[in-house]
Amino acid sequence: MHPIKLFIEKPDQKFQSSDHVLNITLDGKECPDANSFYSVIQKLFHFPDYFGKNLDGLFDCMTDLSWIEQKHIELLICNPDQMMECEEHDTDLFINFLFLIDEVLIEWSLDAERLVPNKTFDCFIEGTTKIQNQLDENDIIYEWMIHNQETADNSTFSS
């Protein structure tokens, strides 16, 4: 299983797209409410027109990704504390999004038969105290990623 990875300092060296890796940065500042969140994520992932702009549709699209050529997708979530901070109707959307990401990571780590073989998916979230508390309170597994700029080494600490 590939748990969510939390980072303190954005590991710029790691997050570079290539022929085999697609890096997607989701900035919480651009997603103050549900409508903007679904629009931004649809644009970033190039979701098809049938994307329903709801959590079920998001799960379906994120566990498919057949339209993405790269074999590995990395989602980097910056400024997560600002994501959905103006959402009035679905106040649990952000935590439900974290649950969804956890489920997506589980789905992509399974060896079960799938529509899109040979793809991998990772998620990195800026590790604020608020995010760590939300993950802990909801029993969502994560790792701390420590990045050393001098070496391209990553080490993790599990929670």
N, C-alpha and C positions, 0 to 999 in steps of 0.2 A: 504494500500500500504506500502511496505517496501522500503523506499528510501536508496540510497547509504549512508553508514556511513563513516565519515572521523575520523581518530584518530591521535593524536599527538605522543603518546607513545604506542608502541605495547602492547596490553593487553594480556600478556602471559597466565594468568590464564584462560581466556575465550577461547583461541584458542588451545584446546586440543581435538583430535578426541576421540570418544567413540563408543559404539555399535550403538548409535542412531545419532551421529553427525560426519560428515566428514569435516575436516578442510583442505583446500587447500591453500597453500601459493604460489602466483605468484610473483616472484622477477623480477622487471623491468631490473635489471642488466643482466639477462639471456635472455632478449628479445630486443636486439638492433635494430632488423629489422623484417620485416613481416615473413620471412621464419622461423627464430628462434622462434618468438612469436607463430606461429601456431603449430610448433613442440612441444614446451614446454607445451602449453595449452592442446594439444592432449594427451601428456604423463600424465600430472597431473590429468586430468579428465577421463583418460582411454577411450577416444573416440573410437568408432568403426572404422574399416578400411574404411568405406564409408565416413568418415569426409572429406569434400572437401577443407579444408585449405583456406577458405574464410569467410567473415562475414555472408553470408547466411547459410553456413554449420555450423558455430559456433553457430548461433542463434538456428538452428534446434536441434543441439546436446545439447545445454545448457537448452533448454526447454523440453527436454526428460529425460535424465539421468536415464533411467530405469535400466541400468546396475549397478547403484550404490545402494548398499544395505541399507545404512543409510537413515533415514527419513529426516534429515536436513543437508544441505550443506552450509558451510560458506567459501566464497572466501576472502582471505586476500591478498591485493596487496601492496607489499613493494617496495620502490624505484621507484615510478611511473614516476618520472621526467626523469629517464634513459631509460624508455621503449620506443622503436622505435626511439631513438635519432639518429640512423645511417640510418634510412629508407629513401631512395632517391626517390622511385617510387610512393609510396602511402603515401604522407606526412600527410594526414588527418586520417590515420589508427587509431592512438591513440584516437582522439576525437570520431571517429566512434565507437571504442570499448567501450568508456564510454556511448555513446548513446545506444549501444547494451545491455550493462549491465543494464541500466535503463529500457529498454524494457523487458529484461529477468525477472527483479524483478517484473515488472507489471504483466507479464504472470503468474509467480509463485504465485502471491498474488490473482489472480482471482479465483473465485469458479467455473469457467466454467469446463465442462467435459474435462478431459485430459487423455492422455495415461497412465500417472503415477500419480495416486492419492496419497494424503497424504504425499507429500514432501514439504519442505519449503526451501527457498534459501535466503541467505543474502550476502551482499558484503561490505567489509571494505577496505578502501583505506587510505594509509598514507597521512595525510592532509597537504601537502605542499602548499605554497602560489600559486605556478604555477597550481596545481590541483584545488584549490579553485577558482582561476580566470577562468580556463577553464570551470568548472561546472557552475559558475555564468554567464559567457559570452554566454553559450549555454542553459541557463534556465533548467539545469538538477537539480532536487530536491535532496538535501542531508541533513544529520544531522551531527552535531559534536557529537562524543562520548567521554565523559569524563570518564576515568577509574581511580578509586581509588584503589591502590594496597592493602590497609588495609581492605577494604570491597570489596566484589565481586560485588558491586553496579555499575551499569552503568546509567548515565543520559545523555540526549541528548539535544542539542539546534538545532532548525530548522533554516534553512536559508530562 
